[in-house]
Amino acid sequence: MTAITPTKSPASTNLPASAFHRDYKSIRTLVSVGLSVLAGTLTVVACIPLFSVLFMLIVRGGTRLLQGGLAIFTELPPGAMAKPGEGGFGNAIVGTLTMVVVAVLIAVPFGIMAAIFLTTFGARNPLSTFVRFAAKVMTGLPSILAGVFAYVAVVLLTGGFSAVAGGVALSVLMIPIVMLTAEEAIKMVPQKMKDAAIGMGCTPAQVTWKITIPSAMPGILTGVMLAVARAAGETAPLIFTAMMNNFRWAIDGKQPFVHLMRPTSSMAVFIYNSSASFSQNLIDLAWAASLVLVMMVLFFNIGGQLLSRGSRPKR
């Protein structure tokens, strides 16, 4: 009995093996290229509004800055009947810096002390968990709520709008940023340094103030500058607290020289009011003030990023 052996058809022997399989490598390449093109296109589309705003600020704001010269930084806002090109927003710049300084004097001590509590003395305390959670919630707090708080806590008690009330409102927005950033900076201090100081007989308080805080200072300053960058551009809190004063300076040659207890002008509120004016001169000043404010915020953000790089541990 003879065995029957299967025979191969001529068609099956002549076809390559790849004919029976899809080229999945080419499909993955095609999908990868398609997604890369899509991501690049969406990135360009997302950047269009940003660059459009910057372009308008540079064109319109820069034109008014060149027209006004240095006087735009030293003069008061013009009246409704002023000639085109007259006036400035010097008092708004001074008022903004004054309220930011007040906010820094309030926010930095509270933020650093809270960070020390979270990392050193209350690291495993349930209270620290609650404080950290509350701080993270406050970072997303609508700024107008900070203004309402300062209005109730300061304006109603003192009987009027003031730079102090504006500084308190801004400090409410700054404290959680300073606290969380300082906490991360303190955590980055090597534990060996603290253990060595304790081994030499230092108390926990001495380790904190002489070892931990100086070592974490670059990171703490990063948090302060980022907090200032946010506070400098806020409008809603200052409408409730500092209001507006187009005809006075927060700092002048009259005693007490620094006037913290009266309505104070600020860059953000000046832009808000001037942009809705019927005077083309004030509208142009609003564009110029917007450009200056963007440059101020950009300066603080860049400074914070540079300090952040310097605070990273070297590997």
Beta strands, then each sheet from edge to edge (+ up, - down):
end
